[in-house]
Amino acid sequence: MMLPVFTLKLRHKISPRMVAVGRYDGIHPCLAAATQAGKVFIHNPHTQYQPFRASRVFHSPLESDVSLLNINQEVSCLTAGKLNPDLGCDALLVGTRTNLLAYDVYNNSDLFYREVADGANAIVLGTLGDIAAPLAIVGGNCSLQGFDHEGNDLFWTVTGDNVHSLALCDFDGDGKKELLVGSEDFDIRVFKEDEIVAEMTETEIITSLCPMNGSRFGYALSNGTVGVYDKTARYWRIKSKNHAMSIHSFDLNCDGVCELITGWSNGKVGRSRMDRQGRFIFKDNFSSAIAACGGDYQMDGHIQLILLMFFSSVQSGVEQDLIRDLSQKKQNLLLEPTTTRKRQAELSSPLNEADGQRGVIPANTKLILPSQSIWGTRLPKLLFYLFPADAVIRAVLIFAEGIFVGEAMWSTQHSHVSSSICIPIPPKMSLSMHLKVFVGYRSSTQFHVFELTKQLPRFTMYALSSPDSATEPLGYVNFVIAERAQRIAMWLNQNFLLPEDTTIQNAPFQVCFMSLRNGGQLYIQIKPSGEVDEYHSVHQKLSADMADNSNLIRSLLVRAEDARLMRDMKTMKNRYMELYDLNKDLLNGYKIRCNNHTELLGNLKAVNQAIQKAGRLRVGKPKNQVITACRDAIRSNNINTLFRIMRVGTAAS
């Protein structure tokens, strides 16, 4: 049974899975956790020892034993441990979407601050394989990077998808730690330095990993599954209707064997014993979701299990119970006899024969207009159809300038009325049409009218065809355009008559059109060139602009304050108006920077996946050599060498 030793009420919303205990002065354990406001709070229960030196950290006046470290970015991962053995104390490591901070809390100084282009989604600290120095290993966008205490990049490799969880474990029992990686593609990969030695496939995203006894390790999935592996064999697995917010290895009953402590989204905490069933032998309930960690927090020679309750966006227990009740009612209704449901539908139907004659149609009827150019008709066509197909289309009235006699065209269905109609449209560049569609039943004498406006693009006389069946033209023009592939795809959607379900993927891609006039082919092929460099340059330019604007803000604030002290209200007002305009520019620049960063991550993911595929074509030492050579080519920005390494396995010509 667990008994509470101490209780601390925090005035901060804690982020899940971002809790660590560290001895930042080398002696006294302190609790660190990331808040949802871009800060890291540090709780020091040994206030009389004064382990922190004031400067960068902010000491809360309401909580004398709590200090706040301002990160000014959303924290994505956090851990603590000995990064530099010579210091004799733990370092605090904080990861964001773009950077990694290694912070010496006691001396109030940065050990290093590195930009991580692939982001830092997860972090673990320790020794890996034969690398002697402790590494801070971060997992990001299909990549893994390891930094020493000086910020040197001593380890780098690629993995299959975005990393969500990391852990170090002696997987093969050789006395050296291997790296466990859980990613979005539902795989748990085991790296012996930069070589994959094992892969286990699960059913959902791996959200948490933790080492246990020997080669065993625990894992949690995003669908509520928790289990334990012993090497590549699953030891046990259970599934809950709640989400596992954190897992922790802890010897709760002091029998020398660690149990798996699980904190759930509904506030429950459970202890699983190490048997084949993994059943819970102890449970407790709290008011909020749980994050767990352990340490001799009271310095009494005993290890305590520390439970933090944090704000969670997952539904509360009451909401989950309501969802389950509604789902059960749905299942009961589906299991009712078919005749009963049919009779209920007849009794509840608001339509009758008189309603049909008056043009009353079901309220959920939708008119769908997927326009397309069809080869063989010599004219583009407008295709109308109804969903659901209970009613029929009786007629369509089209208003447009310059193509119809009398500025309008009337098309009707008499003998074969149906829920769809196809109307040929004369070719006209950038044509705007106003449409009225008359909908009812076959026996209706009055109709419901749908009104809508349709814009035909410039090149309506080109029909989309399959590149597989098309013959590539003999004549072509090859040129370089200073536009991103996404902009070209947008231009194609705006200027050609494409079906609504047509999606143009990111570069490289190819599309083929056929002329409705003479059957000629238009073949467009897009190949990317230097997109990553372009996004990097844009990112650097935006960062420089934001830094310049920040300096200007400081200057304007000082001038506005000087004007206020001198009671020059007109000048003060002008300065604050300039600040307002500058703030708007900063916000707009931030949105552009976010979009650019998202596109940059997408391209970096494609590069890392290509490197991983190139490595999988080799086995053993050549595989590691290819990945390392590709990394060196990227560092030196030598794209031609990178392509050659992927093709032949070496940079030598």
Salt bridges, closest charged atoms under 4 A:
ASP25 OD2 - HIS28 ND1 2.49
GLU63 OE2 - ARG11 NH1 3.08
GLU63 OE1 - HIS12 NE2 3.70
ASP65 OD2 - HIS43 NE2 2.98
GLU74 OE1 - ARG97 NH2 3.07
ASP90 OD1 - LYS82 NZ 3.59
ASP110 OD1 - ARG56 NH1 2.84
GLU115 OE2 - HIS539 NE2 3.70
ASP130 OD1 - LYS176 NZ 2.30
GLU150 OE2 - HIS149 NE2 3.86
ASP153 OD2 - ARG631 NH2 2.79
ASP153 OD2 - ARG635 NH2 3.27
ASP161 OD1 - LYS605 NZ 3.15
ASP172 OD2 - LYS192 NZ 2.98
ASP174 OD2 - LYS192 NZ 2.56
GLU178 OE2 - LYS192 NZ 2.97
GLU184 OE2 - HIS164 NE2 3.02
ASP185 OD2 - ARG189 NH2 2.70
ASP187 OD2 - ARG189 NH2 3.41
GLU199 OE1 - ARG189 NE 3.47
GLU199 OE2 - ARG616 NH2 3.89
GLU202 OE2 - ARG234 NH2 2.95
GLU202 OE1 - ARG237 NH1 3.74
ASP230 OD2 - ARG216 NE 3.92
GLU259 OE1 - ARG271 NH1 3.91
ASP275 OD2 - ARG273 NE 2.68
ASP275 OD2 - ARG279 NE 3.79
ASP321 OD1 - ARG324 NH2 1.80
GLU346 OE1 - ARG343 NH1 3.40
ASP355 OD1 - ARG358 NH2 2.47
GLU451 OE1 - HIS434 NE2 3.50
GLU483 OE1 - ARG487 NH1 3.76
ASP545 OD2 - LYS541 NZ 3.29
GLU561 OE2 - ARG564 NH2 2.47
GLU578 OE2 - ARG575 NH1 3.40
GLU599 OE1 - ARG484 NE 3.25
ASP632 OD1 - ARG635 NH1 3.98
